[in-house]
């Protein structure tokens, strides 16, 4: 099902120059980026726990709905749709801002930065494809609750989680300090 996605090998990720002797003010944008990413990580962890509880038969669909309704993310972004839809919306919006504003500004700072930002943009394409497939799989599951549809949604969610967590860590490591050093707003 996911074999047609062009997954990128983490070992081929370009590395950015190390920036040293940064001031606390220069480190602040990188910390802010990590806080945004931590929100995404928290949402993924909550979704993972619910999927595992459903798989073990410890939580019913009704209980999942009730639990999802209480999530902070759902409360804050209710107008954007269901739980997964909100998570997908947040990730997509975050990546769109990076692609349109942050990465172009950073890529102008030299060839090494351009290579890193080009790679991050390429990873966004993979994440976006997984987000679209997850939404489709969850819609299928909502229409027809079968073991096959659950397995498909779970596989895509697991893959998205693995890819996105790796991407977030890479991004923080490679560009976090550069945001403050070059005074690029997050």
C-alpha positions in Angstrom: 0.0 0.0 0.0 2.8 2.4 0.8 5.4 1.0 -1.6 4.7 3.7 -4.2 5.8 6.5 -1.9 9.4 7.7 -2.5 10.6 7.5 1.0 13.9 9.3 1.6 16.9 7.6 3.4 17.7 9.5 6.6 21.4 8.6 6.1 21.4 10.8 3.0 20.4 14.0 4.8 22.7 16.9 4.3 24.2 18.6 7.4 24.2 22.3 8.1 27.3 24.1 9.4 27.5 24.2 13.2 26.9 27.6 14.7 28.8 28.3 18.0 28.7 30.8 20.8 25.1 31.8 20.2 23.4 34.1 22.7 20.3 33.0 24.5 18.4 35.4 22.3 19.8 33.7 19.2 18.8 30.3 20.6 15.2 31.4 21.4 13.7 30.8 17.9 15.1 27.2 17.8 13.5 26.6 21.2 10.2 28.1 19.9 10.4 25.7 16.9 10.9 22.8 19.3 7.8 23.9 21.3 5.7 23.8 18.1 7.1 20.4 17.2 6.5 19.2 20.8 2.8 20.0 20.3 2.8 17.8 17.2 4.6 15.1 19.1 2.1 15.2 22.0 -0.8 14.9 19.5 0.8 11.9 17.8 1.4 10.3 21.2 -2.3 10.7 22.1 -3.4 9.3 18.8 -1.0 6.4 19.2 -2.4 5.6 22.7 -6.0 5.6 21.4 -5.1 3.3 18.4 -3.3 0.9 20.7 -6.3 0.8 23.2 -8.7 0.1 20.3 -6.4 -2.6 19.0 -6.3 -4.3 22.4 -10.0 -4.0 22.7 -9.7 -1.7 25.7 -11.5 1.3 24.1 -14.6 1.4 21.9 -15.3 3.7 19.1 -17.6 5.7 21.4 -14.9 6.1 24.0 -12.4 7.2 21.3 -14.8 9.9 20.2 -15.3 11.0 23.8 -11.5 11.0 24.5 -10.8 12.9 21.3 -13.4 15.5 22.1 -11.5 16.3 25.3 -8.1 16.8 23.6 -6.7 20.3 23.9 -5.9 20.3 20.2 -9.6 19.5 19.4 -10.8 22.3 21.7 -8.4 24.8 20.2 -9.0 23.9 16.5 -12.6 22.6 16.5 -13.6 24.6 13.4 -11.1 22.6 11.2 -12.8 19.2 11.5 -12.2 15.9 13.1 -9.2 14.9 15.3 -7.1 13.6 12.5 -8.2 16.4 10.2 -7.0 18.9 12.7 -3.6 17.2 13.2 -3.2 17.0 9.4 -4.2 20.7 9.1 -1.7 21.8 11.7 1.1 19.8 10.2 0.3 21.0 6.7 0.0 24.7 7.8 3.3 24.4 9.7 5.1 23.0 6.7 3.5 25.5 4.3 4.8 28.4 6.4 8.3 26.9 6.5 8.2 26.2 2.7 7.0 29.7 1.8 8.9 31.9 4.3 11.5 30.2 6.6 13.3 27.9 4.1 13.7 30.4 1.3 15.2 32.9 3.8 17.6 30.3 5.2 18.6 28.9 1.8 19.9 32.4 0.8 22.5 32.1 3.5 24.7 29.7 1.5 24.9 26.4 -0.3 25.0 24.2 2.8 21.8 25.8 4.1 20.1 25.5 0.7 20.9 21.7 0.6 19.4 21.3 4.1 16.2 23.3 3.3 15.8 21.5 -0.1 15.9 18.2 1.8 13.4 19.5 4.3 11.0 20.5 1.5 11.4 17.1 -0.1 10.5 15.5 3.3 7.5 17.7 3.5 6.3 16.1 0.2 6.5 12.6 1.8 4.7 13.8 4.9 2.0 15.4 2.9 1.4 12.2 0.9 1.1 10.3 4.1 -1.3 12.8 5.6 -3.5 12.6 2.5 -3.5 8.8 2.7 -4.3 8.8 6.4 -7.3 11.0 5.9 -8.5 8.7 3.1 -7.9 5.6 5.2 -9.7 7.1 8.2 -12.6 8.1 6.0 -12.8 4.5 4.7 -12.7 3.3 8.3 -15.5 5.6 9.2 -17.6 4.4 6.4 -16.9 0.7 7.0 -15.3 -0.4 10.3 -13.5 -3.6 9.2 -10.3 -5.2 10.4 -8.8 -4.5 6.9 -9.6 -0.8 7.1 -8.3 -0.6 10.6 -5.1 -2.3 9.7 -4.7 0.1 6.7 -5.3 3.2 8.8 -2.9 1.9 11.5 -0.1 1.2 9.0 -0.3 4.6 7.5 -0.5 6.3 11.0 2.5 4.3 12.1 4.5 5.2 9.0 3.5 8.9 9.3 4.5 9.0 13.0 7.9 7.4 12.2 8.6 9.7 9.3 7.3 12.9 11.0 9.2 12.3 14.2 12.4 11.8 12.3 11.8 14.9 10.2 11.0 17.1 13.2 14.2 16.0 15.0 16.3 16.6 11.8 14.8 20.0 11.3 15.4 21.1 14.9 19.0 19.9 14.8 19.9 21.4 11.5 18.1 24.8 11.4 17.0 25.5 15.0 20.1 27.6 15.9 20.2 29.1 12.4 16.8 30.7 12.8 18.1 33.0 15.6 21.6 33.4 14.2 20.2 34.7 10.9 17.2 36.4 12.6 14.6 34.4 10.7 11.2 34.5 12.4 9.4 31.3 13.3 
